[in-house]
Amino acid sequence: MAKKTTPNSNNENLDSSSKIEAIKNLIFGENIEQYDSAFDTLKKDLDKKKKILEDNIDEVRNELMQSIDSLSTDVNIRITDLEDALNAKAETLTEQKVDRKELGKLLISLGEKISS
């Protein structure tokens, strides 16, 4: 069930609002409009600076992401180059070992021919 608003509660809300306004007038006096204006100016200035900082953060974030992507690409290229160099070196070493085996066989064969 929905609550029914009574005229009495509306009057209490208006009455408390007017009491708050009266207290504000007592505390701040006639300068309240100047204070409100100064607070509004400060709020607008803070909002503007917040927007500038957020824009700077976004710009730096984008630059960092581009730098990370560039660095990642560079690292991948270097890794690929190193893998290629390592594979070439391994292939060279494998060929050299085969040549040693062939040389060994030739020397054994030559030794057998000499002794016979």
C-alpha positions in Angstrom: 0.0 0.0 0.0 1.2 3.5 -0.8 1.5 6.0 1.9 -0.9 8.8 1.7 0.7 12.2 2.1 -1.1 14.3 4.6 -1.2 18.1 4.4 0.3 18.1 7.9 3.5 16.4 6.7 3.8 18.8 3.8 3.5 21.7 6.2 6.2 20.1 8.4 8.6 19.8 5.4 8.0 23.5 4.4 8.3 24.5 8.0 11.7 22.7 8.4 12.9 24.2 5.1 12.1 27.7 6.2 13.8 27.0 9.6 16.9 25.9 7.7 16.8 29.1 5.6 16.4 31.2 8.8 19.4 29.5 10.4 21.5 30.1 7.2 20.5 33.7 7.3 21.5 34.0 10.9 24.9 32.3 10.4 25.9 33.9 7.1 23.8 37.1 7.2 23.5 39.2 4.1 26.7 37.8 2.5 25.1 34.4 1.7 24.7 35.3 -2.0 28.4 36.2 -2.1 29.3 32.9 -0.5 27.1 31.0 -2.9 28.6 32.8 -5.8 32.1 32.1 -4.6 31.3 28.4 -4.0 29.8 28.1 -7.4 32.8 29.7 -9.0 35.1 27.4 -7.1 33.0 24.4 -8.1 33.1 25.4 -11.7 36.9 25.9 -11.5 37.3 22.5 -9.9 35.1 20.8 -12.5 37.1 22.5 -15.3 40.4 21.4 -13.8 39.1 17.9 -13.2 38.1 17.7 -16.8 41.5 18.8 -17.9 43.2 16.3 -15.7 40.9 13.5 -16.9 41.8 14.5 -20.5 45.5 14.5 -19.7 45.1 11.0 -18.0 43.4 9.7 -21.1 46.0 11.2 -23.4 48.9 9.7 -21.3 47.0 6.3 -21.2 46.7 6.3 -25.0 50.4 7.2 -25.4 51.4 4.4 -23.0 49.3 1.9 -24.8 50.9 2.9 -28.1 54.3 2.7 -26.6 53.6 -0.8 -25.1 52.3 -2.0 -28.5 55.4 -0.6 -30.2 57.6 -2.2 -27.6 55.8 -5.5 -27.9 56.2 -5.5 -31.7 59.9 -4.7 -31.3 60.4 -7.5 -28.8 58.6 -10.0 -31.0 60.7 -9.0 -34.0 63.9 -9.4 -31.9 62.8 -12.8 -30.5 62.1 -14.0 -34.1 65.5 -12.8 -35.2 67.2 -14.5 -32.3 65.2 -17.8 -33.0 66.3 -17.6 -36.6 70.0 -17.0 -35.6 69.8 -19.9 -33.1 68.3 -22.2 -35.7 71.0 -21.3 -38.2 73.7 -21.9 -35.6 72.2 -25.2 -34.7 72.0 -26.2 -38.3 75.7 -25.2 -38.8 76.7 -27.2 -35.8 74.8 -30.2 -37.0 76.5 -30.0 -40.4 79.9 -29.7 -38.7 79.2 -32.8 -36.6 78.3 -34.8 -39.7 81.4 -33.6 -41.4 83.4 -34.9 -38.4 81.8 -38.3 -38.7 82.5 -38.4 -42.4 86.1 -37.3 -41.8 86.4 -40.1 -39.1 85.1 -42.7 -41.6 87.4 -41.5 -44.2 90.4 -41.6 -41.9 89.4 -45.2 -40.8 89.1 -46.2 -44.4 92.4 -44.6 -45.2 94.1 -46.3 -42.3 92.7 -49.7 -43.4 93.9 -49.1 -46.9 97.4 -48.1 -45.7 97.7 -51.2 -43.5 96.7 -53.6 -46.2 
